[in-house]
């Protein structure tokens, strides 16, 4: 313990640090101990893993939305020729539009998150 004014705060636990102790660690963030520095590093690694998985999930969502949109469009075309039911044609066509639009949306999200 030092008897001086606080010059910083530990990025992990929030403890006040004096000017002598307030030195950035390996992550350029101030920590009060090696334990806090290790916990902060684990936290940063977990956050990067979550962001990477989120990117992969958005790409998979875009792929499956495009796939469902294509299948719904094929069903609408098939319904036009094999089962001339206006409801079925419009329903499959509408589903196709919604799935393709959601695929575009997921694709944009995946592009924004790309690490």
N, C-alpha and C positions, 0 to 999 in steps of 0.2 A: 504494500500500500504506500502510495506517495501522497504527500500533503501539498498538492498544487492544483491549479485550476484544470478543469477538464478541457482537453484539446480535441477530443474525438470520442466516438462511441463504437463499441465492438459491433460489427455487422451481424454477428450471430446471436449473442446473448443480451446486447444492449447495455453492457457495463461501461461506465465512463472511463476514459483513458487519459492519462496525463501526457504532456508533450514528449516526455522521454519514452513512454510506452506506445504512443500513437504512431506506429510505423506500419505502412502497408505490407501485407504478406505476399505470398506467391500469386494471389488472385487480385492484387491491387485494391483490396478492401481491408480495412483495419480490423484486427481481431485481438483479443486480450490474451489468448493462449493457443498452444498447438492443438488442444482439444477443439476449441471453437473454429480454428482454421480448417481442421479435418472435417468437422461437421458441415461447415460452409461449402467445402469442396464436394462432399457427398451430395449436398443439396443441389448444387449447380449441375452435377452430373445427372442426377435424377430428373431435373428440369429439362435438360437437353434430350434425354431419352423420351420423356413425355412429348416434347415437341416433334421429335423424329417419328414417333408412333402416330401422332396426330396427322402429320404429313402423309404417311402411308395409308392411313384410314381415309383421308380425303381423296387420294388417288384411287383407291379401291372403290369408294362410293361413286366416283365419276364413271369408272369403268362399268360397274353394274347398272348404273342409271342409263348409260348409253345402250347397254345390252338390252335392258328391259324396254327402252324406247324403240329400239330396232325391232324387237319381237312384237311389240304392240302395233307398230306400223305394218309389219308383215301380216298380223292378224286382221287389221283393218282392210288391207288390200285383199286378203283371202276372203273376208266376209263380203266384200263387194262382189266378188265373182261367184263364190260358192253358196253363200247364204245371204241373199239380198235383203237383209234386215237393216233398215236405216238406224235403228237404235244401236245395234252392235257395231256398225261402221263408225258412227259418231263416238261411241264410247271408247272403242279401241284407238281411234284417231286422237281423241282427247287425252287418253292415257299416254299415248306416244309423245304428244307435245309436252306434257308435264314431266315425263321421265327425261326427255332430252334437255329440257330447261334445267332440271335439277342436276343433270350431268355437267352442263355448262357451269352452274353455280359451284358444284364441288370442284371442278377443274380450276376455277378462279381461286378458290380457297387454297387448293394445293399449290398453285403458283405463288401465292402470297407467302405461304409458310415455308417454301423451299429453303433449306439450310444453306 
